[in-house]
Amino acid sequence: MEPLIFGKNVKDVKIIGRGILDGSLNRQLDRKGKCFIDFRESAGISIEDIVLQKATTWQIATFVCDQVSIKNVRIVSEANSDDGIDIFR
């Protein structure tokens, strides 16, 4: 899985705004397994006020992260495999 936004061992990262992340191109190119946002072993992550749509797999995934805040995120899903938010400890 190659995420569109990725961070490992990062601190104090914010994804904030009134924007839309659209995975339509990944679907057209048949590039499966591209999640939008993936953070690993990180802390101080804020994701707010964005729209995620047409992913080919997970929308937001965090692995062994501390102090994660997700607010006002709208997820537009059309397929069975593009579930919303996955948090792994």
Secondary structure, DSSP 4 states (H G I P E B T S, - for coil): ---SEEEES-EEEEEESS-EEE-HHHHHTT-TT--SEEEES-EEEEEES-EEE--SS-SEEEES-EEEEEES-EEE--STT--SEEEE-
